[in-house]
């Protein structure tokens, strides 16, 4: 598995890939890719992952956003897929999981940092990393008590938050649910993506703009937004902000 370091932001990678001809925005469905803005559906056998990049995986693999550069010779399109919460095998067909793992055409350029192959995980605790040397933080237990103010302070004190536009920490990871704490600098954006299950976004600090294709919501402290699975959406921090993401995978 390739060792990676965080080189840039998701937005910078997307800008670079667009210049390389990856101009279509893909949305992830359980058994196909869909082109954002039209009805084109691309089956797993009809596309290749040319490059993929993972962000913040070194500090907390379960939180990592992944950017895929995808091409389909059959349909004559090249585009990008942004997965903000990590691929979940429970929500995808085996063919789609395999297609996203396989990468036969990819050779890393010296200036690029390839991502680890996305793989479902159900760890009971995290491992120590240079950023979080304590390790062994429980991610699954019959009962967990989470101190959100203390955890948010930790996220904002870490080096990743000062060198990037966001930082994230997985608080709970089970087969059916995931809790992730995210802190964003003003202007940071989670590009349009889909989640493999229903989600809720609870704002803990600052202001967020949450957008789907049909609606936009301005969210402040104390507000909670819910969204069904598979709906393309983006999140932008209007101010320095933090929120608790709950992802329900729907399979016990």
Order of alpha helices (4+ residues) and beta strands (2+ residues): alpha-beta-beta-beta-beta-beta-beta-alpha-alpha-alpha-beta-beta-beta-beta-beta-beta-beta-beta-beta
